[in-house]
Amino acid sequence: MKAIEVTGKIDLEGNLVLDEPIQGTTYREQVRVIVLVPEEAELDPDDTPVEEIKASLRRALHDAKTGQRLPLSQMWEGIDAE
């Protein structure tokens, strides 16, 4: 038996929805799925969801391409760095 690790979510109907398709697989037979759910203590409130990070990077790239950026010299204005 071969193991393939992927991430995903369980929707409101209880269906497993993978974050990305599993590449290079052509299995037409039934497979076994083991779902690992983090314990409450394992959840990190500082973890930013991947989709949010991707959206932020897309916005930043768009801003850079269109010249909508703040000069580095102005970024530190108003920040009290001791």
C-alpha positions in Angstrom: 0.0 0.0 0.0 1.3 3.5 -0.9 0.7 6.6 1.2 0.0 10.0 -0.3 -0.3 13.0 2.1 -2.5 15.8 1.1 -4.4 18.6 2.8 -8.0 19.6 2.6 -11.2 20.5 4.5 -14.4 18.8 5.4 -17.4 20.8 4.2 -20.7 21.3 5.9 -22.1 18.1 4.3 -19.2 16.0 5.6 -17.5 15.7 2.2 -13.7 15.7 2.0 -12.5 18.5 -0.3 -8.8 18.5 -1.2 -6.9 21.7 -1.4 -5.3 20.5 -4.7 -5.8 17.5 -7.0 -3.5 14.6 -6.4 -1.1 14.6 -9.4 0.1 11.5 -11.1 -2.6 9.2 -9.8 -5.0 7.1 -11.9 -6.5 4.9 -9.3 -10.0 3.9 -10.2 -10.5 1.5 -7.3 -11.6 2.4 -3.8 -9.0 3.9 -1.6 -8.6 4.2 2.2 -8.6 7.6 3.7 -7.3 8.5 7.2 -8.4 11.9 8.4 -6.1 13.6 11.0 -7.9 16.4 12.8 -5.8 18.7 15.0 -6.6 18.8 18.7 -7.8 22.2 20.0 -4.3 22.8 21.6 -2.6 22.2 18.2 -4.4 25.0 16.5 -2.1 28.0 16.1 -4.1 31.3 16.1 -1.1 33.0 14.3 -1.3 30.6 11.3 -2.6 32.5 8.3 -4.6 30.4 5.9 -2.8 29.7 2.6 -5.5 31.2 0.5 -5.2 34.5 2.4 -1.5 34.5 1.9 -1.8 33.8 -1.8 -4.4 36.6 -2.1 -2.1 39.0 -0.3 0.9 38.1 -2.5 -1.3 38.6 -5.7 -2.3 42.1 -4.5 1.3 43.0 -3.7 2.5 41.8 -7.1 -0.3 43.8 -8.8 0.6 46.9 -6.8 4.3 46.5 -7.6 3.6 46.1 -11.3 1.3 49.1 -11.5 3.7 51.3 -9.5 1.3 51.5 -6.5 4.0 51.1 -3.8 5.2 53.1 -0.8 8.9 54.1 -0.8 10.9 52.3 1.8 11.9 55.6 3.4 8.2 56.3 4.2 7.4 52.8 5.5 9.1 53.5 8.9 7.3 56.9 9.4 5.2 56.7 12.6 6.8 53.5 13.8 8.5 53.8 17.2 11.5 51.5 16.9 13.7 51.8 20.0 
